[in-house]
Structures are given as structure tokens and as C-alpha cells.
């Protein structure tokens, strides 16, 4: 069984060949905001062809395709229901026709965070757990939920994926999504400058020397002892932690897996969040454990391999 | 098929006989805080016996039993895992033995909010919907979740039931559960006096004339134009609404069913919450509708009838 898998991210696409539970070759495709979605897929086809040549595989040997997309995906019909601006034409794209006509292969599509969770569960730090929630902290806050060994989808395929849009302080910043005081609005890169600039003492802070404050800068200045950085960091940590508690109360998991570039400061983040969860999550059975997932790119490709595998097995059963 | 069903509430137990999709007789049993749990069950047995006599039924005709409990229930083993103080001995009670030795009947136990949701779904305002969340507003904030026609339980049977403990303002009141700024801490009877007394202008408010402020008082004074009542009411409505958005983002439902005595002021509550949800919940497929469920007592008994029915049918299948 050889599958072609790709994770369509905001700035680039990671594509790979999945064979016998491994990604045996992979490649990065940079994308351009001006390209049509058909053009994106055409370029991806090219990368896929190069990849199968590189591993001495024939096109006819490819029996599965997996795509992870940064949006809400109807996995039963392979339709994108809602997605960020960059790929908005994908809503009208016929993925099934592409899979059949171009590759003659079974296609599994899913939300990118669910694909990553599949990888974490089957091949990563979530191995051995059947109840997992994830939070990816960065530009936004993403995630997914696995309950008793099944991914949560919901009626419109958006259950489990909107943990970043849990309100943790309705008296605070408005989020891009339209909601008030989401985890994302209080703790992600897109709003961090705004958060920093709204601090009453910003003029006295070392953060004032930066044109653009990202989490790397914020945590550096926090380590240097800047007071405003300390307060902003603590508020961000509280937002992430409260969001984690909301997910724990919603989905009843054993394990919370954190990822994202910001995990370079795991020494600050994990102890704070673990302590908050231990103190504030109501889990009479025990404590939810936090683990970190590195290399989230590869893990999503592996997860797609698992999702394609499952789809092919289910097709045989029916 | 005749089943005996009972909803064990904080101050009283409602017991009934379920036959052919109806509660054909019911009775209220007041409970005493000093009684042992065995004594509570003994009294319930007495009420059940009276009820079956009243409907000319024989004990041998009873083939099912249903119990709703205000706690976390392992429905597969009929064990109470965690429960409020009043019934804390129930954690050690052998429900299966009682059902077998005393009644020789199949027993279904569940959390009370799930039993109510089962009734709402099968016999109430949720009929025809397979994706429902509930919020019962009152002494606390309870609820449950139905996703694609299945109740959400989670690994430790607490998924779906902790909507009242979603953080909506981590900078606010601490909750009984140990968490910060839960929906419950900001919007339920147990903390309402504390909320009112913490308002900076309480001395100038008509609420200051009451020894005890409950929602009936609060909404009355709000209608009379008292400024503090208006501010407190709006904050409560925002807490409930933000909690509702968190549940919508978590479970992806079509329908939110509200209940509780406070629904006497549905004219204030429902328009506010529907408007907030329409504005702030991210549901690209459409809008989540709000409905009110009256007579939540009977609906829980009907729901128990459905749960017992399902358990008996599943036993036959296996």
C-alpha cells in the first residue's frame, strides 16, 4: 500500500509518500496567494509525481490519497465547507473527481488538526491513549479531540476543532471569528501586538523597542524580567490554560498534547498549564497529563496515512 | 413492557411507572439529608410498590428500572463515580445487586441531565433533532450533549455534563468546582447574592432591600429599572450566552434547549441569548436555534424510560 499525502498549510504545502507506516519521501511546496486552487492542486500533482519517481514507485501502485486542509471538511463527501481566505476556492473544488481521474485512488480529506491528532495518536506521543485533546499554539490556536478511540466530528464536521474559539474572558478582546474573548484573541500571534500595545504601561516596557512582538520576543523579555512582559505572558498562559480546562470539561480526555513553535518555551508554558489544570479542572478520576508533540508537520502526514488506511479498510468492510 | 423510573433530585425524588412511551403514574418522595443512601433506596422501593399497585401491575411484570442521579455515573457498570454531598454514599451502593435481588429487572442509570436530554430528544422539544445541547439554569448550571443521535459520555462518563463549568471569565469569581469564572460561578443561584453584594453600587440599589436575591427578584428589579439589577442581569446573560457559544463550538449542535425555573423570564433570556449566539457563534452552516423545555421533571422520567428501553434492546442484540 502506497499513499500520497499532503498537508496544505497557510504558507506552504508539505507532501509525502506514505508506505508501511512511514513517510518514505517528502517535499515542501511553497504556495502563492494569487494562485487559483486548481493551480495549487496542479502544482501538488507535479510534486507527487516527482516524489513517486524518487522512490521508484509506479503511478498505478498508488492506491490512496490523503489531504489535510486548514478548514472544516465534510469527510464523507470530501467537500471543504469553510476555510481560511487563502484556499477559499477549494469550497467549489471536486476532490473526488480529481482523486479518481488523476490518481484512480481512494481519497481521505480532513481538517489539518485532526490529521495531526491522528498522527499523534498512532505514531506520536499519544500512542496508547484513546482519549486525547490537542492544542496548537501559534498564529492561531487549533486543535482536535479523540474520544474513546474515535475522532469527534459533529453534525457539520466542526466539533473538536474550535477549541481556540472557546470564550475564556467575554469582557476582553474580540476575536477574528466574531466571538468575544476567545483563547485565540487572548493568546495567539495575530493579536499579540494589539494585546501588548493595549497594556497601560507599554511606554515603560522593553517590548516598546520592537516593531513586532511575537511569542519569542515576549518570552525573551519575560525571562529578562520586564514587568509588562510578565503580566502579558501570565495573561496569555491563563487564556491557554482556561481554554485547556474548557476542552477537558467538554471532552473528558486523559491527555492534552501541545504543539507549535512557541513550545521552544515549554519550560515556561508546561509547568504553568499543568499546575492550572491540576488545580482548576474537575477530574475526580485523576489528572490530565500534558505532553509536547514536536515535528507536527511530519506527524500530520503520518496521520493522513492512517486516515487513508482506515478509509480503505472501511470500504472493504461495506 | 413496564419500567419503574426515578429522578433523584437535590430536595426530592420523582418516581414513576413508564409504560408504552408514557408515565402512567408518578409520585414525589421528599428526602431527608440525614438519611443513609440505603434508607433512601428503601423508601423509593416503598413508593415504587405503591405506584405499581395503583396501576394494577404485578411486581413480576416490571422488567426495567431507570435511575437518574445528580452526579457522574458509569452507565456500563451502574456505579456512581462522583456526586453531590447529599447522595455521597451512593458511590458505594451496589445498584446492580439491588435491581436483581429486589426487582429482578434490567437497570439503566445515568446522570440526571442526560436523562432529561433523552426525554427532550425522544418526547420533548428536541424531537426530530439528533444534535442537541441542553442548559438547565438555576441553583447550578447543568447540561448534556447529543451528537449524531448518540449521547456523549467520554472515557470517565463526564463529557457533555460539565457545560456549567466552562470558564467564560477567568478574571472573575471562583467556582465551587475549583475552577475560575465558570458559567455557574457567574450565573447561578448559589453565587447570586455574592455577585450582587460585590457590585460597587449595591448601596444605591433596590436589591439592597432583600435578604436573599434569587433570579425572580433580580429580573423583577431589572424590569422595574434598577441600574444595578440591569448590570448584574446583563453580566449573567453574557455568562450564560458565552457558555452556550462554548458548548456550540465544542459539540456542533443544531439546537440548544434551555430549562429551569428561571425560564419564567424567558422573554428577557431567550432574545438576549439567541442574539448573542447569532452574533458570536461560528456556525457557517446556519444558526443554532434555542428552544425552551418546560416540565423538566416529567421529561427526565420519560427519558429514563427511553434509556431502559435502549439497554434492554441492546442486551437482546448481544
Contacts between the chains, C-beta under 8 A, distances in Angstrom:
chain1	res1	chain2	res2	distance
A	72	B	284	6.9
A	81	B	284	6.5
A	81	B	285	7.0
A	82	B	284	4.2
A	130	B	155	7.3
A	131	B	154	6.9
A	131	B	155	4.3
A	147	B	152	7.4
A	147	B	154	5.8
A	147	B	155	7.3
A	147	B	159	6.6
A	148	B	153	7.9
A	148	B	154	7.4
A	148	B	155	6.3
A	152	B	147	7.4
A	153	B	148	7.9
A	153	B	252	7.7
A	154	B	131	6.9
A	154	B	147	5.8
A	154	B	148	7.4
A	154	B	251	6.2
A	154	B	252	2.8
A	154	B	253	7.7
A	155	B	130	7.3
A	155	B	131	4.3
A	155	B	147	7.3
A	155	B	148	6.3
A	155	B	252	5.5
A	155	B	253	7.1
A	155	B	254	6.3
A	156	B	252	5.4
A	156	B	283	7.3
A	156	B	284	7.8
A	156	B	285	4.5
A	157	B	252	7.5
A	158	B	249	7.9
A	158	B	252	4.9
A	158	B	282	7.9
A	158	B	283	7.7
A	159	B	147	6.6
A	159	B	250	6.8
A	159	B	251	5.6
A	159	B	252	3.9
A	160	B	250	7.8
A	162	B	249	3.9
A	162	B	250	7.3
A	162	B	282	6.6
A	163	B	249	7.6
A	163	B	250	7.7
A	165	B	249	5.1
A	165	B	282	5.9
A	166	B	166	7.1
A	166	B	246	4.9
A	166	B	249	6.0
A	166	B	250	7.3
A	167	B	168	5.3
A	167	B	242	4.2
A	167	B	245	5.9
A	167	B	246	5.7
A	167	B	280	8.0
A	168	B	167	5.3
A	168	B	168	7.2
A	168	B	169	7.6
A	168	B	170	5.5
A	168	B	181	7.9
A	169	B	168	7.6
A	169	B	169	5.1
A	169	B	170	5.9
A	169	B	171	6.0
A	169	B	181	7.6
A	170	B	168	5.5
A	170	B	169	5.9
A	170	B	238	5.4
A	170	B	239	7.4
A	170	B	242	4.4
A	171	B	169	6.0
A	171	B	171	7.3
A	177	B	282	4.6
A	178	B	279	6.7
A	178	B	280	5.8
A	178	B	282	6.3
A	179	B	245	6.0
A	179	B	249	7.9
A	179	B	280	4.4
A	179	B	281	7.1
A	179	B	282	6.6
A	180	B	242	6.9
A	180	B	280	6.0
A	181	B	168	7.9
A	181	B	169	7.6
A	181	B	242	7.5
A	238	B	170	5.4
A	239	B	170	7.4
A	242	B	167	4.2
A	242	B	170	4.4
A	242	B	180	6.9
A	242	B	181	7.6
A	245	B	167	5.9
A	245	B	179	6.0
A	246	B	166	5.0
A	246	B	167	5.7
A	246	B	246	5.9
A	246	B	250	7.6
A	247	B	250	7.7
A	249	B	158	7.9
A	249	B	162	3.9
A	249	B	163	7.7
A	249	B	165	5.1
A	249	B	166	6.0
A	249	B	179	7.9
A	250	B	159	6.8
A	250	B	160	7.8
A	250	B	162	7.3
A	250	B	163	7.8
A	250	B	166	7.3
A	250	B	246	7.6
A	250	B	247	7.7
A	250	B	250	4.1
A	250	B	251	7.4
A	251	B	154	6.2
A	251	B	159	5.6
A	251	B	250	7.4
A	252	B	153	7.7
A	252	B	154	2.8
A	252	B	155	5.5
A	252	B	156	5.4
A	252	B	157	7.6
A	252	B	158	4.9
A	252	B	159	3.9
A	253	B	154	7.7
A	253	B	155	7.1
A	254	B	155	6.3
A	279	B	178	6.8
A	280	B	167	8.0
A	280	B	178	5.8
A	280	B	179	4.4
A	280	B	180	6.0
A	281	B	179	7.1
A	282	B	158	8.0
A	282	B	162	6.6
A	282	B	165	6.0
A	282	B	177	4.6
A	282	B	178	6.3
A	282	B	179	6.6
A	283	B	156	7.3
A	283	B	158	7.7
A	284	B	72	6.9
A	284	B	81	6.5
A	284	B	82	4.2
A	284	B	156	7.9
A	285	B	81	7.0
A	285	B	156	4.4
